[in-house]
Amino acid sequence: MTDQTVAAPKPIDYADMRRRIKAILIGSVGNLVEWYDFYAYSAFALYFAGSFFPKSDPVAEQLSAAAVFAIGFIMRPIGGWLFGYIADHYGRKNALTISVLLMCFGSLVIAVTPTYATIGIAAPTILVVARMLQGLSLGGEYGASATYLSEMADPQRRGFYSSFQYVTLIGGQLAAIIVLIILQKLLLTPDQLKAWGWRVPFFIGAILAVIAYVMRSNMHETDHFEAAKTIAKKTSSLKALFQHPKEVLLVVGLTMGGTTAFYTYTTTMQKILRLQVKLTDDQTTTVVFGSLLFALTFLMVCWSVCLVLYRRKIFVKI
């Protein structure tokens, strides 16, 4: 018989585990706040559209508000590139703190902007600028937070911990709807919401963003940053993408269908239910809330199942 030497299990570094979990929680909370700020526009557009655009018919007002919302999405790829550059050259922590601070500024601008009746065309112009800033911020947040979460997680749990970005994505949208429900059912009348109540969620978003900024200012930088910084000095991210065109197109194709369906529902269904189906404000909000809650619950259940399968070695390590 031959002797077989069994390696002793590596002791668990609880201090390192706590550091990683804390960093992941802070990164996730900041992501939730940014998505709340960005989605509050869509959730409350039914109430503030008439304040920023010339009084016409409700459908035209909502189309104008939707066009401004689209501008935020157009800015997201630019924000992804800009904050990706910052993250690779100056640190993931700096990119994430600047991103949430920019979102705070955009929300505050929307909250304090006078109406069209007061300053005319300047009102929608300021709204467009604010949404451009928020689009830049969210574009930067999306990539930088995904990178940060994956780099802070231990190698055996990287996929699971990174998934919290998507939980907080829907969580931020759900939080905006919850604020709307509270204002609708408990605090304000429909007339008050249209007159000034729609400003409340943007003030809340600005305050939450400041809190997230303070939390992120104490984040740990990832160990992978220095290596990424060295690579970034040698070649640009865009140049690196052009070196792998098939892989880039594959990723775009895989994500395009689900992303299009998800955002089409979460940003337009509320307006369709209210303006076309003719549901009441309360009914519309309840339907959207229920669907987002179901999506969030289903998402968490799926990830829990995947984690169990992974621990049973049915899935390979990510």
C-alpha positions in Angstrom: 0.0 0.0 0.0 1.2 3.5 -0.7 0.7 6.4 1.6 -1.5 9.2 0.3 -0.9 12.7 1.6 -4.1 14.7 2.0 -3.7 18.4 2.0 -5.0 20.2 5.0 -8.0 22.4 4.3 -7.2 26.1 4.1 -8.3 27.9 7.2 -11.1 30.4 6.6 -10.0 34.0 6.8 -13.0 35.6 8.5 -11.6 39.1 8.5 -11.2 38.9 4.7 -14.6 37.4 4.3 -16.2 40.3 6.3 -14.3 42.8 4.2 -15.5 41.3 1.0 -19.1 41.0 2.1 -19.1 44.6 3.4 -17.7 45.9 0.1 -20.2 43.9 -1.9 -23.1 45.2 0.2 -22.0 48.8 -0.2 -21.5 48.3 -4.0 -25.0 46.7 -4.2 -26.7 49.4 -2.2 -25.2 52.1 -4.3 -26.4 50.3 -7.4 -29.9 50.1 -6.0 -29.9 53.9 -5.3 -28.8 54.7 -8.8 -31.5 52.6 -10.3 -34.1 54.1 -8.0 -33.0 57.6 -9.2 -33.0 56.7 -12.9 -36.4 54.8 -12.8 -38.2 57.4 -10.6 -38.5 59.4 -13.8 -40.5 56.7 -15.5 -42.5 55.9 -12.4 -43.7 59.5 -12.0 -43.8 60.7 -15.6 -47.6 60.4 -15.5 -47.6 63.2 -13.0 -44.8 65.6 -14.1 -45.0 65.5 -17.9 -47.5 68.3 -17.9 -45.1 70.4 -15.9 -42.3 70.3 -18.4 -44.0 70.3 -21.8 -46.7 72.5 -23.4 -50.2 71.6 -22.4 -51.7 69.5 -25.1 -53.2 66.0 -24.8 -51.9 63.5 -22.2 -50.5 61.1 -24.9 -48.4 63.8 -26.5 -47.1 64.8 -23.1 -46.1 61.2 -22.3 -44.4 60.8 -25.7 -42.4 63.9 -25.0 -41.4 62.6 -21.6 -40.6 59.2 -23.2 -38.3 60.9 -25.7 -36.4 62.5 -22.9 -36.2 59.2 -21.1 -34.7 57.7 -24.3 -31.9 60.3 -24.2 -30.8 58.9 -20.9 -30.4 55.5 -22.5 -28.5 56.9 -25.4 -26.0 58.4 -22.9 -25.5 55.1 -21.1 -22.9 53.6 -23.5 -21.0 56.9 -23.3 -21.1 56.7 -19.6 -19.9 53.1 -19.6 -16.9 54.1 -21.7 -16.1 57.2 -19.7 -16.4 55.6 -16.3 -14.7 52.4 -17.5 -11.7 54.6 -18.4 -11.9 56.2 -14.9 -12.2 52.8 -13.2 -9.2 51.3 -15.1 -6.9 54.4 -14.6 -8.0 55.8 -11.3 -9.7 53.0 -9.5 -13.1 51.3 -9.3 -13.8 53.1 -6.0 -13.3 56.6 -7.6 -15.5 55.6 -10.6 -18.3 54.5 -8.4 -18.2 57.5 -6.0 -18.2 60.0 -8.9 -21.0 58.1 -10.6 -23.4 58.2 -7.6 -22.5 61.8 -7.0 -23.4 62.7 -10.6 -26.7 60.8 -10.2 -27.4 62.9 -7.1 -26.9 66.1 -9.0 -29.1 65.0 -11.8 -32.0 64.1 -9.5 -31.6 67.3 -7.6 -31.8 69.4 -10.8 -35.0 67.6 -11.8 -36.5 68.2 -8.3 -35.9 72.0 -8.3 -36.4 72.8 -12.0 -39.3 75.3 -12.5 -42.2 74.3 -14.8 -42.8 75.1 -18.4 -45.5 77.7 -17.4 -42.8 79.5 -15.4 -39.7 79.5 -17.6 -41.0 78.2 -21.0 -38.7 76.1 -23.2 -35.9 76.3 -20.6 -37.8 73.7 -18.5 -37.6 70.8 -20.9 -34.1 71.8 -21.9 -32.9 71.6 -18.3 -34.8 68.2 -18.0 -32.9 66.9 -21.0 -29.5 68.0 -19.5 -30.4 66.3 -16.2 -31.4 63.1 -17.9 -28.1 63.2 -19.9 -26.2 63.4 -16.6 -28.2 60.6 -15.1 -27.6 58.4 -18.2 -23.9 59.0 -18.0 -24.0 58.1 -14.3 -26.0 54.9 -14.8 -23.9 53.8 -17.7 -20.8 54.2 -15.6 -22.4 52.5 -12.6 -23.5 49.4 -14.5 -20.1 48.4 -15.7 -18.1 49.7 -12.8 -20.3 48.0 -10.2 -20.3 44.7 -12.0 -16.5 44.8 -12.2 -16.2 45.8 -8.6 -18.5 43.1 -7.3 -16.8 40.4 -9.3 -13.4 41.4 -8.2 -14.3 41.7 -4.5 -15.9 38.3 -4.4 -13.8 35.2 -3.7 -13.1 33.1 -6.8 -15.5 30.3 -5.7 -18.5 32.7 -5.3 -17.8 35.3 -8.0 -20.9 34.6 -10.1 -23.2 34.5 -7.1 -22.0 37.7 -5.5 -22.0 39.5 -8.9 -25.6 38.6 -9.4 -26.6 41.0 -6.6 -26.2 43.8 -9.2 -29.3 42.5 -11.0 -31.2 42.0 -7.7 -30.6 45.7 -6.9 -31.4 46.7 -10.4 -35.0 45.5 -10.0 -34.9 46.5 -6.4 -34.3 50.1 -7.3 -37.2 50.1 -9.7 -39.4 48.5 -7.1 -38.3 51.1 -4.5 -39.5 53.9 -6.9 -42.9 52.2 -7.3 -43.2 51.8 -3.5 -42.6 55.6 -3.0 -45.3 56.2 -5.6 -47.7 53.9 -3.8 -47.0 55.6 -0.4 -47.6 59.1 -2.0 -50.7 58.0 -3.9 -52.5 56.1 -1.1 -51.3 57.7 2.1 -49.9 61.2 1.8 -51.1 63.2 -1.3 -54.1 63.6 -3.6 -53.8 63.2 -7.4 -53.9 67.0 -7.8 -51.1 67.5 -5.2 -49.0 64.9 -7.0 -49.3 66.7 -10.3 -48.7 70.1 -8.7 -45.6 69.4 -6.7 -45.7 65.9 -5.2 -43.8 64.5 -8.2 -40.7 66.4 -6.9 -40.6 64.4 -3.7 -39.1 61.2 -5.2 -36.3 63.1 -6.8 -35.4 64.8 -3.5 -35.4 61.4 -1.9 -33.2 60.1 -4.6 -30.7 62.9 -4.2 -30.5 62.3 -0.4 -30.1 58.6 -0.9 -27.3 59.2 -3.4 -25.5 61.4 -0.9 -25.7 58.5 1.6 -24.4 56.1 -1.0 -21.6 58.4 -1.8 -20.6 58.6 1.9 -20.7 54.8 2.1 -18.7 54.4 -1.0 -16.0 56.8 0.1 -15.0 54.2 2.6 -14.9 51.3 0.1 -11.8 49.2 -0.3 -10.1 49.2 -3.7 -9.9 45.9 -5.4 -6.7 43.9 -5.6 -7.2 43.6 -9.4 -7.0 47.4 -10.0 -3.3 47.7 -10.3 -3.1 44.9 -12.9 -6.0 46.5 -14.8 -4.2 49.9 -14.6 -1.1 48.5 -16.1 -3.0 46.9 -19.0 -5.1 50.1 -19.5 -1.9 52.1 -20.0 -0.8 49.8 -22.9 -4.1 49.7 -24.9 -7.5 51.4 -24.9 -10.7 49.5 -24.0 -12.2 50.3 -27.4 -9.2 49.0 -29.2 -9.4 45.8 -27.2 -13.1 45.4 -28.1 -12.3 45.8 -31.9 -9.8 43.0 -31.5 -12.7 40.6 -30.7 -15.6 41.6 -32.9 -17.3 38.1 -32.9 -17.3 37.9 -29.2 -18.7 41.5 -28.8 -21.5 40.8 -31.3 -22.3 37.5 -29.5 -22.6 39.3 -26.1 -24.8 42.0 -27.7 -27.0 39.5 -29.4 -27.5 37.4 -26.2 -28.5 40.4 -24.1 -30.4 42.4 -26.6 -33.7 40.4 -26.6 -34.1 40.1 -22.8 -33.0 43.7 -22.2 -35.3 45.1 -24.8 -38.3 43.2 -23.4 -37.5 44.1 -19.8 -37.1 47.8 -20.4 -40.0 48.1 -22.8 -42.2 46.6 -20.1 -40.9 48.6 -17.1 -40.9 51.9 -18.9 -44.0 51.8 -21.1 -46.5 49.4 -19.5 -47.5 52.0 -16.8 -48.4 54.5 -19.5 -50.3 51.9 -21.6 -52.3 50.7 -18.6 -53.2 54.3 -17.7 -53.8 56.0 -21.1 -54.9 53.1 -23.2 -56.4 50.5 -20.9 -57.9 53.3 -18.8 -57.0 51.9 -15.4 -56.9 54.3 -12.5 -53.7 55.6 -11.1 -53.9 53.2 -8.1 -54.7 50.2 -10.3 -51.8 51.0 -12.6 -49.3 51.3 -9.8 -50.5 48.1 -8.2 -50.1 46.1 -11.4 -46.6 47.4 -12.0 -45.6 46.8 -8.4 -46.9 43.3 -8.5 -45.0 42.5 -11.7 -41.7 43.9 -10.4 -42.1 42.1 -7.1 -42.7 38.8 -8.9 -39.7 39.4 -11.1 -37.5 40.2 -8.1 -38.7 37.1 -6.2 -38.3 34.8 -9.2 -34.8 36.1 -9.8 -33.7 35.4 -6.2 -35.3 31.9 -6.3 -33.4 31.1 -9.6 -30.1 32.3 -8.1 -30.8 30.3 -4.9 -31.4 27.1 -7.0 -28.2 27.8 -9.0 -26.2 28.2 -5.8 -27.5 24.8 -4.5 -26.6 23.2 -7.8 -23.2 24.7 -7.7 -22.5 23.5 -4.2 -23.5 20.0 -5.3 -20.9 20.4 -8.1 -23.6 20.2 -10.8 -22.3 23.6 -12.0 -18.7 24.3 -12.6 -17.0 27.1 -10.9 -17.6 30.5 -12.4 
